[in-house]
């Protein structure tokens, strides 16, 4: 396990864990393919690409995708603080 932590950057590991959680628990979260950009003591940045999966007919992001990003970043921040 220590070798994986040394070889794989933390943002990639966090993105993998987030997508695995989406695959097993919240399928829509896996479907929009979020990525962890930054995770520090002060903030967590989650990126959800604006593609066909998350874009509505007016070209903006669906509210559900925005809410998922906010919820995931808040949960990630609280887990980081614990």
N, C-alpha and C positions, 0 to 999 in steps of 0.2 A: 504494500500500500504506500509506503514511503517513496518507493521508486516512481510510482505514478504521480505522486504529488510533486516530485522534482522534475519530471519530464513534461507533464501537461500543465500549461498555465492555468491559473485559478479561474479566469473568466471562462475558459473553455469547459472546465469541470463544472462550474456553476450553471452554464448553459445546458450541459448534458443532464445534470440533475433536474433542472427546471423542465426540460422536454420529457424526461422520463416520468416525472410527476404528472405532466400533462397527458402522457400516453396511458398511464395506469389509472389516474383518478379523474382528470378533467379533459376529455377528448378535444373540446374546442380550443383549449389552451395549446395543445399539441398542434392543432390544425393551423393556427396563425403563426407558428414558428417564432416565438420570442427569443431574444438573445440577451444575455447579461453583458453590458458594456463596461460598467464600473460598479464595484462593490467595496465601500469603505465604511469607516465608523460614522461618517457624516451623511452619506447618501448612497442610494442604490439607483443605477440607471438601467432600465430595461428598454430594449428597442424591439418594436413590432413593425415589420416592413409593411408599407402601404402597397399591397398587391391585390389581385382579384379576390383573394380570400378575405381580406379585411376592408375592402373598399366598397362603398355603396354606389348607387346609380348617379350621384352628384359628384363623385370623385373624392369625397372625404372619407375618413375612417368611421366605421360603425362605432356606435357608443359602447357596444358590448366589448369590442376589442380595446377601446380606451379604458374601460372599467377594469378589464382583466389586467392590463398593464399596471394600473394604479394599485390594484389589489395585490398583485404579485410582488411589486416593489415594496409595498408596506409590510407584507409577510416576510420577505427576505430581510428587510431592515430589522424587524423584531427578532428574527432568528439569529441575526448577526450580533445583536445586543445581548442575547441570552447567554 
